[in-house]
Amino acid sequence: MVHLQASEVQQLLHNKFVVILGDSVQRAVYKDLVLLLQKDCLLTTNQLKAKGEETFEKDELVDGGQMGPMHNGVQYREVRQFCDAHHLVRFYFLTRVYSSYLETVLQELQGSEHGPPDVVIMNSCLWDLSRYGPDSWRSYRENLASLFRRLGQVLPESCLLVWNTAMPVGKQITAGFLPPDHQPGDGSLIERVIEANFYSSAEAKRHGFDVLDLHFHFRHAGQHLQRDGVHWDERAHRHLSQLLLAHVADAWGVELPRRDHLSTWVRARPGFPVRGRAPPRARCYPLLPTPPPPRPFPLPQPRLPYLCGPQDAYFSSGPSFQLDEFSSNYFHSDVPFPAQMGFSFEDDFMMDARPPGPPGPPGPPGPPFPLPYLQRAPVVHRGVPRYAPRGPYGPWGGRPRPSRRRAHSRPQPRPQ
């Protein structure tokens, strides 16, 4: 997976209105995206823990938070917004997946002076399962159905909605949103989150919306789970942002830049730019086999550049954030691995190129030229007419991924 730099994220989200809705985990998603839109740095621990602050990295607190009483009740509100000349990102804190407050948010988005959002990223799960009494599970399923039905009515087809599944939780949960009678050692929430993800994903897909399964991607990343058992560290959130951006680019048919090598994990401190390139690791291959390329093998073709204009107009010439593609070293921690989360992140993505043991039977003949490692997954062509949009994007890597709510770029400028 290609890891985008700040200048490339600015290009991908140029003149886009992005809305993120959810709990404190989704607030960290918002913060990392806002930071990545400005510079190649990681969030600091204090930034991740902060709640309702008046400003964060040039954004502003629009409503709730420190403007009112700070508490952990279900009526807590927090609305944040980052806006510059060509980007608009807004966050709404939710304690329930569907409610009268969410209806107010949808009406606000419908009447926004900036027009409807281009991307909506959303999740709500932990509060729904923990704070609304013994009947919370039935209410959650009913609210999911109501949510996606209303989103289908309110959001235009040009809007890309990405439902994030809830991320894994630990066995020892001490987060502040839990009710006072919750026992920290009660591990029932682990299974309930998995079940909730199953139903929420099925409901989203049934209404034609996209699903990004964060629970799957982070199921072996327990060493990056915070001590409260719910929140995640700055490195996990940077990888989460890259997953989201890759999903958005794939939905829009945007060709992402290619890198020459896999990067090792960023070793700079959070909040500081990363300088220099780490030495490349030994060549690895994905854990899951990739589908064989079509035969006969075409000759290598020169790739078109990612951007239309001169490179200097879009890419910073300063120190680069060397996150070229995801590698098994991407999530590295010096903290001992929690016993209850005994797994490693490497297993999720790749295996060694030469596993130990006797060699197996020879495989099918390979292509006459070396294939670059970890290419972006090919866009599936399903008969959608090719459309090259006007705007900041260069030639597309393929047609936009079609769905019942097909997303595409909108070149018109945003109000200043």
N, C-alpha and C positions, 0 to 999 in steps of 0.2 A: 504494500500500500504506500502510495506517495504521501509524504508529509509536507504540507504546504507551508510556505513562509508567509510572513505578514503581507508582503507586497502582492502575493498571489491570492491570498484571501480577500484583500481589498478589491482585486480584480474580479474575482468570482462573485462577490456580493455587491458589485458596483450598482448604485441606484436601486438597491433592494431594501425592502421593508421586512424585517425578520421579527417574529413574535415568539417568545418562549413563555410557556405557562407551566406551573408546577410548584413543587415544594422546594426545600432548601437545596436538594441535590440539583434540581434544574436551575436554581439561582446560581450555583457554581458553574453550570453549563453556560449560562448567560455571561458570567464574569470572565470566563476563559475566552469566550468568543470576542467579547469587547476588548480584552487585552490583546488577543491575536490580531485584531483589526488594526492595531496601532504599532505593535513592536513584537519582536521575537523574544519574548520572555515568558517565564512561568509565573503562575500565581504564588504569592507568599502565603505562609500559614495564617498570618493575621488576616489577609484578604479573604481567605476561604472561610474563616470563622466569623468574620464580621457580618452583622445582620442589621438591616435598616439604616445603614450609614447615609449621611447626607450626600456624599459623592464618592465615586469609585472610578479611577482612571478616566476622568473627564466626563463621566455620566452624571445624571442627576436623579435624585429621589423625587418622584412626581407625586406620590400619595402614600400614606401609611408610614410604616417604619418609625423613625425617630420623630416624625411629625406628630405622632400620637403616642399612646401608651405602648410600651414594649412588653409583650407577653407571649405565652405559648398556647394560647387558646385558639379555638377553631375560627374565631372572628378576626384573627390577625390578618392585616393587609399590608402589602408592600408592592408598589409599582415603581419600576426604574426605567430609565430610557437613556440610550446613548445615541447622539445625533451629530454627524458632521456633514460636510458638503455633499457626500455621496453615499452615506450609509445611515440606516435607521434601525436600531435594535431595541426592542422593548420587552420588559419582563413583568409578568403578573404572578404574584404569589397565590397559590391555591391550597386550600385544605380539603377540598372535595372535588371530585371529578366533574360533577354537574350540580349546579345550585343556582339560586337566584342571582348570586354574585357573578357567576360565569355568564349568565344571560346579560347582565349589565356590561360585562367585558365585550361580549360579542356585538352588542349594540354600539358600543364605543368604537370598535373596529370597523363596523359598517359605516359609521358616520365620520370616520377619520379624514382630516384634511389632506392626508398623504395618500388616500386611496386604500383599497384593501391590501392586506399583507401579501407578500410574495411567498413567504415561507412561514409556517406555523410549526413549532416544535413543542411537544406536550407530553406530560406524564403526570398522573396522580394515582397513588396507590397506598402508601404507608399510612397516611392520615385516614384515608377512607376505611382501612381495615382495623385501625386501632382506636379511633376516637368517636365512633358513632354507635356504640352500644352493641348488644348481642346480635342485633339484626343487620350488622354492617355488611356482611357478605352478600346477602340478598339485595340490599340497597345499592351496593357497588355495581352489581351486574345490571340492575335496572338503570342506574345512572349512566353506565357505559353505553347502553343502547340509546338512551335519550341524548347523550352527548354527540355521538357520531351521526345520529339523525339530524340534529340541529346544525352541526358543522357542515353537513352536506347541503343544507338549505341556505346557510349564511355565506360560506366561503365560495368565491368564484372558482371555476375550473382551472383558472390560471394559477391558483394558489396550491403550493405543494405542502401538504400536511404530513408530518413525520411523527408517528406515535413511538415514543421511546418506551421500551419495557422497563419496569423497575429493576434497578441493579441489585445484585446479591446483598444480603445482609448477614451479619455475623451471629454467632450463637449467644454472645453476651452483648445485649443492646442496652445502652444507657442514654440514648439521645433524648433531648429535652422535650420532644413533641409527644412522647408516650405518656399515658395517664399515670397518676401516682400509684395506682394499685398494680402496675405492671411489674413482673418479676424479671430482673435482668437476665437470669439464666433460662428463661422460657424460650425454647427454640422453635415454637410453633409458627412464628412469623416467617421462618425460612420457607416452609412448605406452602404457607398461604400466599406468599409472594409469587412462588412458581405457578400456583394455580391461577392466581389473578392475572399473571402475564399471559397464560394460555387463553383465558377468556377475552382479555382486552385485545390481544393480537388478532384473534379470530373475528371479533366484532369490527375492528378497524379494517381488516381485509374485506370483510363482507360488504362494507360501505365504500370500498375502492380506495382506501387511504394506505399510505406507506407505513411500514413497521420497521424500526431499527431495534434489533434484539440485543440490547446492552447486557442483559443478564447472561446471554450466551458468550458475548465477547469478553466479559470480565469474570467469568465463572472460575478461572484459574489465576486471578489477580488479587487474592486475599491479602498479600503482603502490602498492598496499597490501600487497604481499608483502614479507616481511622479507628481509634480505640473505642469510640461510641458504637461501633458496629453498623453504622448507617452511611456516614459520609466518607469521601475518598480524598486522596492526596492530590497535589498539583500535577503529578506526572500522569496519574490516571485520567484526570480531566483534560489534559492536553491530548492524550490519545483519543478520548471520547470526542473531542472537537474535530479531530482529523477524520474519525469515522463518520461523523455527521456531514462534514464538508465533502467527503468522497461520495456519500450518498446523494447529496444535493447535486453535485457535478454530474453524477451518473444519470440522475433524473432529467437534468437539463441537456444532456448530451454533450457536455463540455469536455474537451480533451485536456487532461491534466498533464503537466510537464513530467518528463521522465528523468530519472536519476541514474547515475552510473553504478553506484554502490549502495548496499545496505548500510545504514548508519548504526553505530552503537549508541547506547543511551546517553542522553545529555548529562554531562557531569558538572555543569555549572550550578551554582546555587539558585534557588527560585528567586525570581525578580531581577535577575541579572542576565544580560545577553550572553549568548554562547558564541565563543570564538574558536575558529580552527576546525579542522575535520579530524575525527577520530580514525584510527587505522581500521580498514575493513576487516571483518571477520571472515572465517572460512566459509566457503560457499555452502549454502543450505538450500533445501527445497521445501515446498509446502508440505504440510502433513497430509492434506487431502490431495489425491491425484487430480491434476488438471485434465480437462478433456483433450483428446488428441487433436492436433491441428488438421485442417483439411488437406487432402492430397490431390494433385501434386503440390509440393511446397512452392509457394511463390518466391521469387527473388526478393531480397530486401529492398524496400522502397524508401527513399528519403522522406523523413517525417516533416510535416509542415510545422512551423513554429506555433507555440501556444497563443501568441498574441499577434494582432495585426500590425501594430506600429513598431517603431524601433524599441529594442529591448530596454534601452536606458530610460525610456519614458515610463516604464511600468515597474522595473525591478530595481531595488535598492542596490547600490554599489558598496554599501557598508558591510560589516561582518554579518555573515549569514547564519541562520539558525539551522544547524546541520541535522535535520531530521529527514533524511532522504526517503527511506522507506522503512517500514516496521521490521524490526529484527527481534530475535530472541533476547537480546540485551536491552530492548527498549524499556522494559519494566525491570529495573534492577534496584534492589534495596539492600542497604547494609543492616537493616533492622531484622532481628531473628524472625523467622516465619512463625506465625501463630499456630499453635498445635491444632486448634479446632479447624483451621483453614488449610490443612496440609496438602497443598497442591502448588504447582509451578505454572507461571504464565506461559512458558515456552511451549507447553504441550498444546496450547490452543492454536498455534499458528504454523509450526514448522518442525522438521526433523533434520538430523544430520544427513549430509549428502552420501556418506559412506558408512552405513550402520555396521556395527561389529557382526562377525559371523561369516560363515562361508558364503561366497557369492551365489546368487540365485541363477535361474535360467536366463539366458540372454533375452532381452526385450525386443520389441519391434525396432527396425532401423530408424535412427533419428533424422532430423532435417539436415540438409547439406550445409547449414550455417548455424552458429550458436544462437539460441533464443535468449533474449534478455530475461533475467530472473524477475519473477513477481510482477509481470505486466498487469496493468489494470484490467479487470474482468471485462470481456468484450460486451458491448451493448447488443442486446437481442433485437433484431430487426423484425418487426411484425407488421409491415405494410404501411407504416406511417410516412407520409410524404416528407422528403428531406427539406428542411427549412433552415436557412442560414440567417440568423437574426442580425439586425443592425445593432450596433452597440459596442461595448468594450471587448467582446469575446472574439477570439480568432476562429479559425475553422474548427468545426466540431469533430470529435472523434467518432461520432456515429449519430444516428437518429435519436431523438429523445425517447426515453423509455415510456411507452404508451400505457395508459390505464384508463379506467373509467373516469378518472379526474386527472387527465394529462396535464403536466406542468410544463411551462415554457417560459422563456425570458421575456420581459417587457421592456422595450428600449426607451420608453418615454421618461424624461427626467422627473425627478421628485421636486416638490416645492422646497425652496431654500428656507 
